[in-house]
Amino acid sequence: EHAWRDYNNKPQNIHEITIQFHSDLLSDQILNRNQMISIRELFHRARKGIVFSRETIAKVRPLLKTLSCENDSFYSLIKLLVILHELSLDKGMRELSTGQFAINSVSKEHTNEKLNKVLDYVHFHFSEVIRLADVAKMVNMSEASFCRFIKQHTSKSFIDFLTDIRLGAASRALVDSSLSIAEIGYDCGFNNLSNFNRIFKKKKGVTPKEFRDNYRKNKTII
């Protein structure tokens, strides 16, 4: 459980409860069972980040508090499943990233080695200047061949693919951090504030400030 500060960096009595569990706790074999369909879909949508409705947050709040104090691992697992189930049923949940390829949203199980290499590179270096020629060279392809390759696997141009990843990271930072909008834009690979605002508005329909403000209006701290 962690103490937080608000966006204006003024001390507040705000806490976050973080639940961590191994990825193999709920294997594909378990998630593919009919009873787990809604949780499987929740995990899929969570790759883009999710904001839950106030009603659902109020419902799981007592469960989260008791889970953080639970000493019996069996009951911890049961409570975790109940929490995930309740979250998965939330009809009012909203995804933070509207792009098709938010960070880690591309399943590597169905891609080849070259694409995996590109994905890893972009995910780790999206905050830096990334040149098409350099990435194409990294996988021993010409720029033209590389562009066709990316289009085939992502249905997007490389620039759009990279932009969606950067916007996914920016969306998370806007709601998870107290950094200024300019700092977030720079940290996510946008070279200036006006460029960041323009691209964000074009892709998401709102400016970064409006996105952050809308999130605050709908956010309930638990």
Backbone as a ProteinNet text record, in pm:
[ID]
protein_1_A
[PRIMARY]
EHAWRDYNNKPQNIHEITIQFHSDLLSDQILNRNQMISIRELFHRARKGIVFSRETIAKVRPLLKTLSCENDSFYSLIKLLVILHELSLDKGMRELSTGQFAINSVSKEHTNEKLNKVLDYVHFHFSEVIRLADVAKMVNMSEASFCRFIKQHTSKSFIDFLTDIRLGAASRALVDSSLSIAEIGYDCGFNNLSNFNRIFKKKKGVTPKEFRDNYRKNKTII
[TERTIARY]
86.6	0	89.8	62.4	150.9	78.2	145.8	91.1	113.4	18.3	27.2	19.2	62.9	40.7	-47.7	-124.6	-214.6	-138.6	-209.8	-146.4	-79.7	-118.9	-55.8	56.3	90	199.9	175.4	49.5	17.3	-13	42.8	18.7	-130.1	-173.8	-313.4	-317.8	-428.9	-447.4	-503.3	-419.9	-459.2	-371.1	-431	-354.6	-389	-291.1	-311.5	-284.3	-368.8	-345.4	-303.7	-185.7	-134.4	-138.6	-200.2	-208	-120.7	-25.3	63.2	46.6	40	34	103.8	154	227.2	135.7	191.2	111.6	56.2	123.2	75.7	-27.3	-64.7	-166.5	-298	-330.4	-449.9	-403	-376.9	-323.5	-429.3	-386.4	-480.6	-584.8	-541.2	-633.9	-748	-714.9	-817.8	-902.5	-836.4	-907.9	-999.3	-971.6	-1053.7	-1180.9	-1196.5	-1318.6	-1433.7	-1553.6	-1670.1	-1690.6	-1661	-1683.1	-1588.9	-1481.6	-1378.4	-1379.5	-1479.9	-1482.7	-1471.9	-1547.9	-1547.9	-1413.4	-1346.8	-1215.4	-1111.3	-1122.5	-1030.3	-1042.3	-1164	-1186.5	-1133.5	-1147.3	-1094.3	-943.3	-872.3	-727.4	-689.6	-767.6	-739.3	-754.3	-860.6	-884.3	-787.1	-739.5	-649.9	-516.4	-481.3	-356.7	-354.5	-471.9	-480.8	-505.3	-516.1	-546.9	-697.7	-750.6	-895.6	-929.1	-1031.9	-1093.1	-1228.6	-1253.1	-1379	-1480.2	-1606.8	-1713.6	-1710	-1768.9	-1774.5	-1848.5	-1954.3	-2034.3	-1951.5	-1874.7	-1792.2	-1679.9	-1620.4	-1513.8	-1566.7	-1685.4	-1745.2	-1772.2	-1804.4	-1836.7	-1712.8	-1600.1	-1479.8	-1392	-1419.7	-1335.8	-1319.9	-1429.4	-1411	-1335.7	-1353.7	-1281.5	-1132	-1096.2	-955	-892.1	-965.6	-911.1	-888.4	-983.4	-966.4	-858.4	-846.4	-743.5	-604.2	-584.7	-452.1	-411.2	-509.3	-479.8	-490.9	-522.4	-544.8	-412.5	-402.6	-280.6	-289.4	-409.7	-428.3	-425.6	-329.6	-311.9	-431.9	-499.1	-616.1	-727.3	-756.4	-861.7	-820.5	-690.8	-642.8	-676.9	-656.4	-686.7	-836.4	-918.3	-1063.4	-1107.9	-1055.7	-1093.5	-1046	-927.3	-876.4	-968.8	-1012.7	-1103.1	-1236.3	-1285.7	-1411.3	-1393.7	-1280.8	-1253.3	-1245.4	-1171.1	-1157.7	-1292.8	-1373	-1505.5	-1593.1	-1594.4	-1676	-1628.4	-1497.1	-1443.3	-1480.9	-1476.3	-1503.8	-1648.9	-1738.4	-1880.7	-1919.2	-1822.5	-1850.8	-1884.6	-2008	-2051.8	-2003.4	-1959	-1916.9	-1767.2	-1691.2	-1545.3	-1506.5	-1397.8	-1348.3	-1200.8	-1161.3	-1020.6	-948.8	-826.7	-749.4	-692	-651.3	-592	-690.4	-719.2	-811.2	-738.9	-606.1	-529.1	-529	-513.2	-515.3	-394.5	-284	-160.9	-106.5	-171.8	-115.2	3.2	82.8	201.9	164.5	238.3	221.3	89.2	18	-110.6	-97.8	23.4	44	90.5	15.8	52	167.3	275	392.8	377.7	274.3	255.2	225.6	176.6	133.1	217.1	332.5	418.6	550.7	624.8	751.3	866.2	983.7	1099.9	1134	1122.3	1154.9	1059.9	932.6	836.4	855.1	885.8	914.1	1029.1	1130.2	1246.8	1208.2	1124	1077	992	900.1	812.7	893.1	989.3	1072.4	1147.2	1202.2	1279.9	1191.5	1075.1	985.5	931.9	896.5	842.4	944.6	1072	1175.9	1233	1213.5	1277	1179.3	1048.4	950.7	971	1036.6	1059.6	1173.2	1248.4	1362.9	1326	1419	1400.9	1419.2	1317.9	1324.2	1311.2	1413	1413.6	1378.6	1292.9	1249.8	1368.8	1466.1	1582.9	1659.5	1670.7	1746.3	1675.3	1543.2	1468.5	1468.5	1454.7	1458.9	1593.9	1699.2	1834.4	1853	1792	1804.8	1754.9	1654	1598.9	1639.2	1744.5	1802.6	1700.9	1625.9	1527.4	1545.1	1507.5	1505.2	1388.1	1389.8	1281.4	1146.9	1146.8	1022	967.8	1057.5	1015.2	967.8	1037	1000.3	861.9	834.9	703.4	591.4	614.7	514.6	498.5	609.9	611.2	527.3	549	474.3	326.5	298.9	160	87	156.3	97.1	60.9	147.2	128.1	47.1	39.6	-30.3	-146.2	-156.8	-258.5	-238.4	-118.2	-84.9	50.4	71.9	205.9	294.7	425.6	515.2	496.9	477.9	461.3	334.8	225.4	100.8	113.6	182.5	205.9	284.3	392	475.1	396.5	319.2	239.6	138.6	74	-23.4	42.4	161.6	233.7	267.8	314.5	347.5	223.9	113.3	-9.8	-63	-44.6	-84.1	-5.7	126.1	211	173.4	144.6	107.1	-24.9	-120.3	-250.5	-234.5	-149	-126.9	-59.5	39.2	111.2	19.8	-74.2	-165.9	-252.9	-285.7	-372	-293.8	-171.9	-96.1	12.8	43.9	155.4	114.5	200.9	178	265.4	327.9	410.9	325.9	388	316.4	289.8	195.4	162.4	282.4	357.2	477	579.7	599.5	695.2	651.8	524	472.8	492.3	460	478.9	623.1	713.8	856.3	901	858.4	898.7	844	737.2	675.8	715.7	816	872.6	821.9	740	691.7	786.6	829.3	938.8	899.8	771.6	729.7	583.8	543.7	410.4	299.9	316.8	212	191.4	300.2	291.6	218.3	250.3	185.3	35.4	0.3	-141	-217.1	-155	-221.5	-248.3	-147.3	-162.4	-258.7	-248.4	-337.1	-482.3	-508.6	-644.8	-695.9	-609.4	-649.1	-687.6	-610.7	-633.2	-744.9	-755.9	-847.2	-966.9	-964.9	-1079.3	-1079	-980.9	-966.4	-818.8	-789.3	-650.2	-600.3	-468.6	-417.4	-475.5	-490.1	-547.2	-691.7	-769.8	-909.5	-918.1	-827.6	-823.9	-798.1	-698.4	-665.2	-779.9	-837.9	-949.2	-1069.8	-1100.3	-1212.8	-1189.5	-1065.3	-1032.7	-1052.7	-1006.9	-1020.4	-1166.8	-1251.7	-1393.4	-1458.1	-1408.6	-1469.7	-1395	-1289.2	-1203.1	-1248.5	-1253.4	-1277.7	-1156.8	-1096	-978.6	-1023.2	-959.5	-994.7	-870.9
-117.9	0	122.2	216.8	330.3	461.6	558.8	693.5	766.4	851.7	927.3	1075.7	1155.6	1299.3	1334.8	1443.1	1477.5	1546.4	1587.2	1642.6	1776.7	1845.6	1972.6	1955	1827.6	1795.2	1843.4	1852.3	1886.4	1758.2	1742.3	1618.7	1594.9	1473	1436	1298.2	1269.8	1138.5	1043.6	1009.3	923.9	799.6	683.7	559.7	477.8	401.1	308.9	168	74.6	-66.4	-135.1	-193.9	-263	-413.2	-485.2	-630.9	-690.1	-770	-833.8	-985	-1049.1	-1195.2	-1245.8	-1368.4	-1426.7	-1445.5	-1426.6	-1438.8	-1579.5	-1679.7	-1817.2	-1857.3	-1763.4	-1794.6	-1830.7	-1754.9	-1783	-1817.7	-1943.9	-1989.8	-1980.2	-1994	-1992.7	-2103	-2216.8	-2328.8	-2289.6	-2212.6	-2167.4	-2056.5	-1958.9	-1844.2	-1882.9	-1996.1	-2039.6	-2112.5	-2134.4	-2196.8	-2096.1	-2146.5	-2059.4	-1963.5	-2011.6	-1929.3	-1809	-1812.8	-1709.1	-1615.1	-1625.8	-1546.2	-1396.6	-1347.9	-1203.7	-1156.9	-1240.2	-1203.6	-1206.5	-1302.6	-1308.3	-1180.9	-1136.7	-1013.9	-892.3	-894.1	-785.7	-774	-887.5	-886.5	-832.1	-868.6	-821.5	-669.4	-617.4	-473.1	-396.8	-462	-395.4	-358.5	-418.6	-383.4	-237	-179.7	-38.9	51.9	-6.4	71.3	89.8	78	85.5	179	259.3	336.1	273	237.7	173	275.2	238.1	327.1	341.8	450.9	475	362	312.5	207.2	80.9	42.6	-77.9	-56.2	62.2	92.8	82.2	136.8	129.4	-15.3	-98.2	-238.3	-319.1	-291.7	-372.2	-311.8	-188.6	-124.5	-207.7	-255.6	-335.9	-465.8	-522.9	-645.8	-619.4	-506.7	-470.6	-449.5	-383.5	-356.4	-484.9	-579.3	-705	-791.4	-783	-861.5	-818	-687.9	-637.8	-680.1	-724.1	-767.6	-919	-990.8	-1135	-1210	-1299	-1377.4	-1517.9	-1565.9	-1700.5	-1694.1	-1760.8	-1751.5	-1806.1	-1906.7	-1962	-1857.7	-1794.2	-1692.9	-1569.9	-1542.6	-1431.8	-1457	-1581.3	-1616.8	-1604.8	-1653.6	-1645.5	-1499.7	-1416.5	-1274.8	-1206.1	-1243.6	-1186.3	-1220.1	-1344.7	-1386.6	-1311.8	-1290.9	-1216.8	-1072.6	-1011.6	-873.7	-865.4	-956.9	-958	-979.5	-1067.8	-1094.9	-969.8	-902	-780.9	-672.7	-657.3	-558	-592.6	-721.3	-764.1	-740.8	-728.8	-709.5	-562.3	-473.8	-330	-284	-245.8	-198.8	-57	12.2	151.3	169.6	60.4	74.6	141.5	220.8	289.4	259.3	237.2	214.3	347.4	353.8	477.3	503	397.5	413.1	365.3	452.7	414.5	353.4	363.3	307.3	155.7	93.9	-52.1	-113.3	-40.1	-97.4	-15.3	-24.3	33	-53.2	-3.7	-78.5	-218.9	-314.6	-456	-513.3	-442.3	-493.9	-587.9	-605.8	-699.2	-831.7	-936.6	-1067.6	-1126	-1153.4	-1206.4	-1353.6	-1416.5	-1558	-1581.1	-1479.9	-1497	-1416.2	-1373.6	-1296	-1367.4	-1327.8	-1395	-1322.8	-1378.4	-1327.6	-1184	-1151.4	-1014.7	-913.5	-944.6	-850.8	-838.5	-949.3	-943.9	-849.2	-853.7	-767.9	-621.4	-593.5	-456.3	-410	-495.6	-461.2	-430.4	-515.9	-494.4	-362.1	-335.2	-212.4	-89.1	-90	25.9	44.6	-63.5	-54	1.3	-28	18.9	154.7	196.8	319.8	422.1	404.9	496.8	641.2	662.1	798.6	868.2	791.5	846	873.7	934.4	952.9	817.5	770.8	641.8	667.1	628.2	649	519.3	532.4	417.1	340.9	412.9	349.4	265	314.6	242	113.3	119.4	0	-102.9	-56.3	-147.9	-217.9	-142.1	-199	-301.5	-277.6	-367.1	-507.8	-517	-647.9	-687.1	-620.5	-654.4	-647.1	-538	-517.7	-379.2	-365.9	-233.2	-156	-24.4	56.1	19.5	-0.1	-34.1	-168.8	-267.7	-401.1	-396.8	-317.8	-306.9	-243.5	-140.3	-74.6	-172.1	-253.2	-353.5	-457.9	-495.7	-594.9	-547	-422.6	-367.1	-353	-307.6	-291.1	-425.2	-529.1	-663.1	-713.8	-687	-742.9	-653.4	-523.9	-433.1	-357.7	-367.7	-292.9	-142.7	-102.5	39.1	67	193.9	234.2	232.9	230.3	228.5	354.2	469.4	594.8	591	541.8	532.6	432.8	322.5	221	280.3	352.2	415	522.5	600.3	706	648.8	538	476.3	427.4	373.7	328.6	447.9	555.1	675.5	735.4	736.8	791	703.2	571.5	482.2	511.4	532.4	565.4	701.4	796.7	930.9	927.9	849.1	838.9	788	688.3	633.8	737	807.8	907.2	1022.3	1058	1167.9	1136.5	1010.5	974.6	917.7	871.4	805	891.5	1005.9	1085.8	1230.6	1305.8	1448.8	1532.2	1468.1	1540.9	1638.6	1746.5	1841.5	1778.3	1834.9	1782.5	1792.4	1900.6	1916.8	1808.4	1778.6	1674.7	1538.3	1510.1	1381.3	1368.4	1474	1470.8	1444	1513.7	1494.8	1353.7	1306.4	1173.2	1061.8	1088.9	986.8	1001.1	1083.7	1088.7	1198.5	1290.3	1401.4	1519.7	1577.8	1674.6	1812.1	1845.4	1972.8	1964	2058.1	2053.6	2069	2160.5	2182.2	2058.1	1990.2	1866.4	1758	1747.6	1650.1	1679.2	1805.4	1843.2	1814.8	1848.7	1831.5	1684.5	1599.3	1456.7	1390.3	1425.2	1368	1402.7	1529.7	1574.1	1503.5	1486.7	1421.9	1276.4	1206.2	1063.3	1035.9	1119.6	1089.3	1183.3	1290.4	1380.4	1483.9	1475.9	1573.6	1606.1	1719.2	1754.5	1674.6	1667.7	1599.2	1657	1789.8	1852.3	1808.6	1807.6	1764.5	1617.8	1535.8	1393.7	1376.9	1449.2	1440.5	1493.6	1605.8	1663.8	1570.4	1508.7	1415	1295.6	1250.1	1137.1	1175.6	1294.9	1338	1347.8	1393.1	1407.6	1272.8	1168.3	1035.6	945.3	997.3	913.2	914.8	798.8	785.5	717.2	779.8	721	617.6	500.1	397	359
0	0	0	-89.2	-108.4	-85.9	-24.7	-13.3	-144.4	-181.1	-306.3	-276.3	-371.1	-368.1	-485.6	-471	-579.6	-691.1	-796.3	-914.5	-888	-780.4	-746.9	-646	-616.5	-526.1	-383.5	-342	-205	-129.7	-8.6	66	87.5	63.9	82.4	146.9	211.3	271.7	166.6	68.9	-42.3	-41.4	-62.1	-64	-187.4	-229.6	-341	-291.1	-327.3	-297.2	-425.9	-425.3	-543	-519.2	-610.3	-601.5	-710.6	-673.7	-770.1	-761.7	-878.9	-880.3	-1005.6	-998	-1109.9	-1230.6	-1348.4	-1471.1	-1489.6	-1431	-1447.9	-1341.1	-1254.3	-1154.2	-1222.3	-1326.5	-1406.4	-1546.7	-1568.8	-1696.7	-1806	-1930.9	-2042.8	-2027.7	-1973.8	-1955.3	-1860.6	-1758.6	-1664.5	-1726.4	-1789.5	-1845.9	-1961.4	-2024.7	-2137.7	-2094.6	-1965	-1916	-1923.9	-1945.4	-1963.4	-1846.2	-1725.2	-1606.8	-1600.2	-1679.9	-1672.3	-1792.3	-1876.1	-1999.6	-1970.7	-1873.7	-1846.7	-1792.1	-1711.3	-1658.3	-1769.1	-1859.1	-1973.7	-2057.9	-2080.6	-2156.6	-2080.2	-1948.2	-1865.1	-1882.5	-1877	-1894.8	-2032.2	-2131.9	-2268.2	-2276	-2217.3	-2222.3	-2133.6	-2027.2	-1932.4	-1994.6	-2108.4	-2175.1	-2216.1	-2230.7	-2269.1	-2148.5	-2030	-1911	-1899.4	-1778.8	-1759	-1643	-1661.3	-1552.8	-1525.2	-1398.8	-1362.8	-1311.2	-1315.5	-1270.4	-1118.4	-1071.4	-926.8	-854.5	-916.4	-853.2	-830.3	-932.3	-918.9	-818.7	-821	-724.6	-581.9	-558.9	-425.3	-385.4	-483.5	-455.6	-418	-484.5	-458.4	-348.8	-308.2	-207.7	-81	-18.5	103.3	77.3	-41.5	-75.2	-86.3	-146.3	-158.3	-21.4	65.4	198.7	277	267.7	340.7	276.1	143.1	74.7	117.4	133.2	169.9	310.2	389.9	527.2	544.1	436.7	445.1	455.7	553.4	574	516.1	494	439.9	287.2	224.4	79.3	2.5	58.8	-8.5	-16.7	96.3	96.9	16.3	10.7	-73	-218.9	-262.8	-401.4	-429.3	-336.7	-354.2	-364	-275.4	-277.4	-404.7	-451.6	-576.2	-692.1	-699	-806.5	-799.3	-678.1	-661.6	-709.6	-673.7	-716.7	-868.3	-928.7	-1074.7	-1141.6	-1082.7	-1139.3	-1134.6	-1020.9	-1008	-1105	-1117.8	-1211.6	-1355.1	-1386.4	-1524.1	-1564.4	-1466	-1494.5	-1507.4	-1487	-1490.4	-1632.3	-1654.3	-1786.4	-1814.3	-1708.6	-1726.8	-1736.6	-1744.9	-1754.2	-1885.9	-1880.8	-2000	-2019.4	-2143.3	-2174.8	-2186.6	-2131.1	-2135.6	-2273.6	-2341.6	-2474.1	-2578.9	-2676.7	-2783.1	-2901.2	-2902.4	-3012.9	-3008.5	-3122.9	-3130.1	-3061.7	-3059.5	-3007.9	-2892.6	-2778.6	-2658.5	-2617.8	-2523.9	-2484.6	-2440.2	-2491.1	-2459.3	-2509.1	-2598	-2644	-2762.1	-2814.5	-2924.3	-2866.6	-2888.4	-2835.5	-2914.6	-2845.5	-2913	-2948.5	-2896	-2924.9	-3072.1	-3139.6	-3277.3	-3374.5	-3333.9	-3421.5	-3438.7	-3543.2	-3567.1	-3498.4	-3512.5	-3439.9	-3476.9	-3604.9	-3646.9	-3584.8	-3586.2	-3529.8	-3379.4	-3314	-3170.5	-3141.1	-3225.5	-3207	-3222	-3320.6	-3342.1	-3223.9	-3179.1	-3066.9	-2941.8	-2911.9	-2793.6	-2802.9	-2920.5	-2938.3	-2920.2	-2984.1	-2976.1	-2834.9	-2768	-2632.4	-2533.9	-2555.7	-2464.4	-2503.2	-2627.2	-2675.1	-2731.1	-2707	-2767.5	-2722.8	-2608.6	-2559.8	-2634	-2712.6	-2784.4	-2930.5	-3002.5	-3146.1	-3214	-3283.5	-3352.9	-3502	-3576.2	-3721.1	-3792.6	-3891.1	-3969.5	-4025.6	-4078.8	-4140.2	-4039.7	-3916.5	-3813.4	-3772.7	-3759	-3718.9	-3831.4	-3955	-4069.6	-4077	-4054.3	-4057.6	-3946.6	-3833.3	-3718.1	-3750.2	-3837.8	-3874.5	-4017	-4067	-4198.1	-4312	-4314.9	-4420.7	-4481.2	-4607.7	-4668.5	-4609.2	-4620.6	-4564.8	-4627.8	-4758.5	-4827.8	-4781.1	-4770.5	-4725.3	-4580.7	-4500.1	-4359.2	-4343.6	-4422.1	-4415.7	-4451.5	-4554.3	-4592.6	-4482.8	-4422.7	-4315.5	-4196.3	-4153.8	-4040.9	-4074.5	-4195.2	-4238.3	-4237.5	-4279.5	-4284.9	-4145.8	-4048.1	-3914.3	-3820.5	-3849.1	-3757.5	-3821.8	-3954.7	-4029.8	-4017.2	-3981.6	-3968.1	-4031.5	-4064.3	-4105.1	-3981.3	-4000.4	-3885.4	-3801.1	-3866.3	-3793.2	-3707.5	-3763.8	-3686.4	-3571.9	-3598.9	-3496.3	-3379.5	-3411	-3308.7	-3233.2	-3306.1	-3243.2	-3144.7	-3180.1	-3089.9	-2961.6	-2973.3	-2854.2	-2765.5	-2827.1	-2749.9	-2683.6	-2755.3	-2697.6	-2584.9	-2596.6	-2488.5	-2362.2	-2377.8	-2263.2	-2206	-2293.5	-2248.5	-2172.3	-2219.4	-2152.9	-2011	-1995.9	-1861.7	-1772	-1826.8	-1747.6	-1706.5	-1792	-1760.8	-1639.6	-1619	-1506.1	-1388.6	-1412.9	-1306.8	-1245.1	-1305.5	-1255.6	-1235.7	-1167.1	-1146.5	-1239.1	-1337.4	-1432.9	-1512.9	-1557.9	-1642	-1777.7	-1850.6	-1982.8	-2075.8	-2064.9	-2148.4	-2117.7	-1988.6	-1949.5	-2001.4	-1991.8	-2039.4	-2189.4	-2262.5	-2407.3	-2444.5	-2378.9	-2407.2	-2370	-2253.1	-2206.7	-2295.6	-2367.4	-2453.1	-2599.7	-2625.6	-2759.9	-2850.5	-2797.9	-2880	-2863.2	-2974.1	-2967.4	-2915.7	-2913.7	-2855.1	-2812.7	-2728.9	-2669.4	-2773.1	-2867.5	-2967	-3053.2	-3085.4	-3163.2	-3084.3	-2956.8	-2869.3	-2859.4	-2834.3	-2823.4	-2952.7	-3064.8	-3194.3	-3223.9	-3205.5	-3235.5	-3137.3	-3010	-2908.9	-2941	-2973.8	-3006.2	-3132	-3231	-3355.9	-3333.1	-3249.2	-3227.5	-3127.3	-3023.9	-2914	-2905.1	-2983	-2983	-2872.7	-2782.6	-2674.2	-2658.2	-2596.3	-2569.2	-2448.7	-2428.1	-2308.4	-2179.5	-2172.9	-2052.8	-2032	-2138.7	-2128.6	-2088.3	-2141.5	-2107.1	-1957.9	-1906	-1763.5	-1678.3	-1717.1	-1640.5	-1638.2	-1752.1	-1759	-1667.8	-1661.4	-1574.1	-1427.6	-1389.7	-1250.6	-1208.6	-1300.6	-1268.7	-1239.6	-1306.5	-1293.4	-1197.3	-1135.5	-1052.3	-907.2	-849.1	-706.3	-644.9	-545.2	-480.4	-378.4	-379.4	-281.6	-203.1
[MASK]
++++++++++++++++++++++++++++++++++++++++++++++++++++++++++++++++++++++++++++++++++++++++++++++++++++++++++++++++++++++++++++++++++++++++++++++++++++++++++++++++++++++++++++++++++++++++++++++++++++++++++++++++++++++++++++++

